[in-house]
Amino acid sequence: MKKYIISLFALIITFSLSAQTARQAEKLFNDGEYEKAETAYRKLVKSAPSNAGYNYFLGASLYELNKKEEALPYLEKSAKRKYINAYRYLGKLLADMYRYDEAIDNYETHIEWLIEKDRDTEQAENELAIIRQHARMMKGTEQVAVIDSVVVNKNDFLQSYKISKPAGKISGNEEGTVYENEMGNKRIYAQKDENGSMKLYTQAKLLDGWSEAEPVISLNDLGNVNYPFLMGDGTTLYFASDNEDALGGYDIFITRYDSEDNEYLKPSNVGMPFNSTANDYMMVIDEFNNLGWFATDRNQPEDSVCIYVFIPNESKRTYNYENTDLQTIINAATLNDISKTWIDMEEVQQARQRLANAQHSKETVKKNNDFTFIVNDQLTYHTLSHFRSTEARNAYQQLMNRTKNLQNLKKSLQQKRDQYAKEKEVGKQKLAPSILELETTIPQLQKELDELTIQVRNLEIQQIKK
């Protein structure tokens, strides 16, 4: 009897400690401390492998930490045991895997349980509507041959676009781009408005410079609007926007100019595989080389983007969703393996040769040009020998050295920020002072560089006028 009482007492203590640990673990999850929650729930799952709640919170923690494949079995086990919130997270995970039909089934089950328990369904219904939209888009995945892909630094990704002269010029960085047509008499570009949102503007070349910037009113109400590219017909415009019709982040859209109404028509999302739940942008169609380009940060670290090169279709060709293996369509929509998009190998080889020729042409130009410095609307310099003013030349050399220093500081800041995100509290405290110092120094240096750039231009223009 005494042993029974002792065993019962020990069981009560164990149960009490376990309940206390579970409450602490749930608080960690609700507070967004997913790494700590993962550690806690791994121990709880080990002690009670069949517990639906423990499996759910472990799976959800892993999902939030982007360990999605690892999260799947825990969420599936929890859903089988009818843990209500597991259906939602499992649905989110399956949608991320492009398994939309299964995702929709789980969301519908989740909503049914919420209704039965008399709980609010608005969030789940909104998320389900988005998943249904994504499912419809995947059913219209375009059949396109992607011939090359390269991962590059986000800050200078445009250097990877080896487009022909007839396609025009693109310049800028990850914050905003400028497109200028082949004639050099029209440009459309993106910049921030007074509210900090990216908007599109156009300018025309005049005898004494560029006209005043005109906002593209018919497109600028679509959230952030950026990365314009105008086709050779002067009518068809590609751009990127994060409006409500986007899959996630920036999506690529296409529109055409209506000359009668003097505005662009309602844009259309170009769909998969060009768009995803990540940021997808800067679609360029080089009709001269019959090559297309676009950038995406899907499956990439924060400072990188992947540039895909493809063969544009004369008219859109989509997969037959009903008669095609689902995994084939998923491979095509995600571009996880571009070789799976190759059907006509002769066409692919010819496109690769055109790409190689384009790259060689651009590299030849690059060898002859050390840099690009715009003095004014009529003058652009590419070598130091172009400068007529000795003072301007010396100042520009200072500008190049300081610019390189600034780039190194920005890189260092990003590395420290990345490290900060991974560190525990003690490590964060050590990193904080250096991060704050860089965040103060970099804007000051940028301001100095802007002032020095103006000084170089003024010195050179003064020499020219003499």
ABEGO torsion letter per residue (X at the ends): XAAAAAAAAAAAAAAAAAAAAAAAAAAAAAAGBAAAAAAAAAAAAAABAABAAAAAAAAAAAAAAGBAAAAAAAAAAAAAAGBAAAAAAAAAAAAAAGBAAAAAAAAAAAAAAAAAAGBBAAAAAAAAAAAAAAAAAAAABBBBBBABBBBBBAAAAAAABBBBAAAEBBBEBAABBBBBBAAGABBBBBBBBAAGBBBBBBBBBBAAEBBBBBBBAAAAAAEBBBGBBBBAAGABBBBBBABAABAEEBBBBBBBBBAAAGBBBBBBBAEOAABBABBBBGBBBBAAAGBBBBBBABGBBAABBBBBBBBBBABBBBBBAAABBAAAAAAAAAGABAAAABABAAAAAAAAAAAAAAAAAAAAAAAABABBBBABAABBBABAAABABAAAAAAAAAAAAAAAAAAAAAAAAAAAAAAAAABBAAAAAAAAAAAAAAAAAAAAAAAAAAAAAAAAAAAAAAAAAX
